[in-house]
Amino acid sequence: MKLNTKSVVFSVILFSLVLLCIEASLQVFYRCSVGMWLHEWWAIPIYEPDQHRVFRVKPNLDFTHKTREYAVRYYTDSQGMRTDSRRREIPVEKSVDTFRILSMGASFAFGWGVNYEDAYVYALAGQLRARGRNVEMMNLGTPSQPISYQLGWLRNIGCRYQPDMIIQTVYGSVDYVD
């Protein structure tokens, strides 16, 4: 049986249109059930380039992140570190009575999907405050960022803050750390 060119072209166009209709239907279904387009779920505008760690969370961010599972609000200070709604700045100079904790890591350290007060780094700082210490928590957690990028920031910028404790949240393998 000989295939003619018109049949092949027609079949390709028909197949493409069917795929396009399926994709459009799924996008509309997601929009109706969740309240946003699918690309808005994963392409949230919270990042910007950074010379020391390739990318970072934008400074002075006030962003509401809504999905079907949660609705949270992310705040950052002028350095792009996650903070509460007061956005209290951590000065580079540290007083002698202050115990400074630097939290680094990916989404777990950032507190992805939870308000800042529900993130484990906030709870940790609260437990230390209960023991009578003046504790400053710096949350450098950045979703999807590998350890080596944050270590570059620590080497070039973070060491100036003189943290007393560094908490590096790791999950998966650390074999790729420089």
C-alpha atoms as one frame of an Amber mdcrd trajectory, in Angstrom:
protein
   0.000   0.000   0.000   1.472   3.305  -1.071   1.260   6.304   1.247   0.685
   9.586  -0.462   2.032  12.872   0.835  -1.401  14.395   1.415  -2.417  11.545
   3.734   0.754  11.840   5.793   0.460  15.642   6.115  -3.233  15.339   7.019
  -2.466  12.704   9.677   0.309  14.823  11.216  -1.916  17.911  11.322  -4.819
  15.952  12.775  -2.598  14.364  15.442  -1.155  17.789  16.333  -4.618  19.314
  16.672  -5.760  16.470  18.921  -2.705  16.984  21.168  -3.317  20.734  21.227
  -6.957  20.202  22.251  -5.936  17.786  25.007  -3.331  20.237  26.338  -5.793
  23.162  26.238  -8.434  21.071  28.026  -6.009  20.081  30.779  -4.837  23.692
  31.212  -8.445  24.915  31.507  -9.277  22.092  33.935  -6.272  23.036  36.119
  -7.266  26.719  36.000 -10.852  25.934  37.038  -9.900  23.534  39.831  -6.912
  25.408  41.314  -7.544  29.017  40.325  -4.342  29.594  38.385  -2.685  28.488
  35.182  -0.287  25.563  35.416   2.805  27.643  34.569   2.016  29.981  37.499
   2.410  27.043  39.893   6.077  26.415  39.158   7.288  29.658  37.539   6.754
  31.945  40.501   8.589  35.291  40.158  10.683  35.280  43.334  14.213  34.857
  41.951  16.871  37.122  40.484  20.500  36.641  39.375  23.243  36.920  41.993
  26.982  37.251  41.408  28.003  35.147  44.417  25.506  32.274  44.250  24.129
  32.346  40.688  20.572  33.196  41.817  18.824  34.293  44.976  15.397  35.090
  46.306  14.576  38.710  45.473  15.242  41.286  48.177  12.324  43.114  49.831
   9.932  40.459  48.601   6.284  40.380  49.616   4.787  37.492  47.654   1.690
  35.393  48.228   2.221  31.842  46.975  -1.041  30.005  46.453  -1.492  26.457
  45.292  -4.241  23.938  45.803  -2.451  22.660  48.923  -1.463  25.922  50.635
  -1.489  29.708  50.604   1.501  31.366  52.247   3.208  34.713  52.169   6.951
  35.019  51.627   8.829  38.060  52.923  12.511  38.820  52.502  14.797  41.545
  53.798  17.070  43.772  51.698  19.562  40.885  51.348  16.964  38.427  50.035
  16.900  36.370  53.250  13.559  34.955  54.369  12.048  36.813  57.287   8.726
  37.579  58.915   6.444  40.450  57.914   8.415  42.958  60.023  11.462  42.437
  57.780  13.896  43.320  60.516  17.348  43.754  59.018  20.320  41.860  60.429
  23.253  44.276  60.626  26.668  43.043  59.562  28.107  44.136  62.914  27.078
  41.855  65.754  26.776  42.877  69.401  28.634  40.783  71.958  25.456  39.518
  73.659  24.007  38.178  70.395  24.063  34.574  69.266  23.716  34.583  65.479
  22.488  31.555  63.541  22.820  31.269  59.771  20.489  28.771  58.159  21.434
  27.560  54.687  19.864  25.013  52.402  17.208  24.599  49.770  13.413  24.624
  50.147  13.327  22.968  53.586  15.534  25.701  55.055  13.603  28.419  53.214
  10.308  27.127  54.574   8.654  26.402  51.224   4.895  26.172  51.546   4.740
  27.429  55.140   4.591  30.856  56.728   7.860  31.957  58.287   6.591  31.403
  61.827   5.887  27.745  60.924   9.351  27.038  59.459  11.651  24.866  61.559
  14.437  27.491  61.612  12.063  29.955  63.266  11.098  27.347  65.864  14.778
  26.613  66.536  15.540  30.288  67.140  12.507  30.457  69.444  13.803  27.542
  71.532  17.164  29.230  71.951  15.465  32.514  72.918  13.598  30.633  75.624
  16.943  29.989  77.282  17.562  33.715  77.766  19.753  34.434  74.770  19.452
  37.254  72.267  19.239  35.206  69.091  19.359  36.480  65.521  18.271  34.074
  62.808  19.496  34.600  59.260  17.603  32.410  56.804  19.522  32.137  53.517
  17.452  29.116  52.454  16.831  29.263  48.704  14.545  26.760  46.972  16.310
  24.601  44.367  19.751  25.979  45.181  22.644  23.531  45.596  24.976  23.701
  48.578  28.003  24.856  46.586  26.254  28.092  45.491  25.483  29.014  49.086
  28.993  28.137  50.219  30.253  30.650  47.634  28.061  33.306  49.232  29.278
  32.296  52.707  32.895  32.594  51.603  32.444  36.022  49.983  29.657  37.710
  51.966  28.292  35.596  54.809  31.487  35.390  56.835  31.212  39.165  57.471
  28.094  38.508  59.554  30.131  36.337  61.963  27.550  33.611  62.574  28.017
  31.632  65.780  26.219  28.633  64.342  25.613  27.534  60.768  22.833  25.084
  60.049  23.139  23.477  56.626  19.990  21.594  55.683  20.851  18.715  53.374
  18.678  16.074  51.830  19.722  13.641  49.172  23.398  13.293  48.362  26.202
  15.698  49.243  28.611  14.077  46.798  28.408  17.062  44.455  29.700  19.647
  46.968  32.907  21.307  45.793
